[in-house]
Amino acid sequence: MFSQKTIQKIRSQFPILEKKVYSYPLVYIDNAATTQKPIQVIQSSESYYSTINANIHRGLHFLSQKATYNVENVRKKIQNFIQAKSSSEIIFTKGTTESINLVASSIEIKKGDEIIISYLEHHSNIVPWQIICDKKEANLKIIPINNDGFLQLDYFEFLISERTKIVSISHISNVLGIINPVKKIISKSHEYGALVLIDGAQVPSNLELNVQDLDVDFYAFSAHKMYGPTGIGVLYGKKEILENIEPYQSGGEMIKNVSFEKTTYSNLPFKFEAGTPNIEGIIVWGTAIDFVEKIGVKNIQFYKEELLKYAIQRLSCIDGIKLYGGNDYRKRSGIISFNLSKLHCFDVGSILDRLGIAVRTGHLCAQPLMNFFHVEGMVRVSFSVYNTFKEIDYLFNSLLKVKKILL
Ligand SMILES: *Cc1c(COP(=O)(O)O)cnc(C)c1O
């Protein structure tokens, strides 16, 4: 647990948290959508453009070498952060969505193959698979969930077979915060020779990650949900698998030799990095990782667990509230979604907004999950390292106010 002083010190590094909205202090609890950025990260962006800016890898001049060195340094930093075997297994993408699209379009999928996802998935881990299934005449299978939203693993064991080409599952649900038993799913899938992709958008900085221990084939995540910039993310892939799948996009950087007769591709990771990457994003992300490592992922995880526990306790006392995802905070990350009586989530969200509270409302990029719960949408609260117990109290009181106004 962090002391009051530690939290204040962390908060003081986030300039936006000092802002007021509609004359109320900002309570930012929409962190599952994107986190705020600490001052070091903000400054790192300026510093990149004023001291480094150049294109990478092919330049022999000083700045190009400096930019290349910094980019490759961040690649190694990410390798260490997720405990990958080699930095060539770290491919820079636009983010989780692009990473999933990369895998969906690059692995070989044939007519009659099966792809398994779950009811819990974010649209970005549903739609790419639907498209590929349509194109290749493959079949999409869905792991069902129980009433609290937990995956029905016995049903998964029923779905998986030698026909399964890939299993693609989120590590932490962006709606319910449920931490899925991915290690079990991975080892079961491997028994049948299926590949596994984990959508880890909600994971880095919230759970310690060891891709080798998980034995996962592909792992996707974004910088902006871990205090870094938007428009940059990673696909981790096992080297021997990446070497044997098709490139995703083509152009400069991903080639070794080009002639009109035959083009050969670069080695990993460049084979999958066509064109000029988001150089600034990569370098600034490095600063965000330093920020996270200084506090420690385990510490962030424990603190968020305490926040979630307290929020579940407080919010469940509100008459007419429906909390989704069960009450066991130890099986969840700091996300809590709910509906209040018969009120529409947009109405609840709008009044909270007027009181300075930033929450997410609507289908939360998971319409199948909304259908499962027979709702159009939910209100989602998601915590970060800078949130406080006092903010949860303020949310609690504000929800009582919402009820008073609307009911
Ligand atoms: C945010 C999120 C995504 C999409 O991430 P982008 O950064 O928008 O590409 C995918 N899956 C989950 C679980 C998410 O939370």
The ligand as an SDF file (V2000), in Angstrom:
LIG
                    3D

 15 15  0  0  0  0  0  0  0  0999 V2000
   -8.0810   -0.7440  -25.3730 C   0  0  0  0  0  0  0  0  0  0  0  0
   -8.2280   -2.1620  -25.7130 C   0  0  0  0  0  0  0  0  0  0  0  0
   -8.0020   -2.6270  -27.0080 C   0  0  0  0  0  0  0  0  0  0  0  0
   -7.6520   -1.7070  -28.1520 C   0  0  0  0  0  0  0  0  0  0  0  0
   -6.4620   -1.0440  -27.9180 O   0  0  0  0  0  0  0  0  0  0  0  0
   -5.9960    0.1300  -28.9200 P   0  0  0  0  0  0  0  0  0  0  0  0
   -4.8940    0.8010  -28.1920 O   0  0  0  0  0  0  0  0  0  0  0  0
   -7.1970    1.0050  -29.1110 O   0  0  0  0  0  0  0  0  0  0  0  0
   -5.5820   -0.5220  -30.1770 O   0  0  0  0  0  0  0  0  0  0  0  0
   -8.1280   -3.9750  -27.2380 C   0  0  0  0  0  0  0  0  0  0  0  0
   -8.4480   -4.8300  -26.2620 N   0  0  0  0  0  0  0  0  0  0  0  0
   -8.6590   -4.4360  -24.9980 C   0  0  0  0  0  0  0  0  0  0  0  0
   -8.9810   -5.4400  -23.9480 C   0  0  0  0  0  0  0  0  0  0  0  0
   -8.5740   -3.0790  -24.6850 C   0  0  0  0  0  0  0  0  0  0  0  0
   -8.7900   -2.6780  -23.4350 O   0  0  0  0  0  0  0  0  0  0  0  0
  1  2  1  0
  2  3  1  0
  2 14  2  0
  3  4  1  0
  3 10  2  0
  4  5  1  0
  5  6  1  0
  6  7  2  0
  6  8  1  0
  6  9  1  0
 10 11  1  0
 11 12  2  0
 12 13  1  0
 12 14  1  0
 14 15  1  0
M  END
$$$$
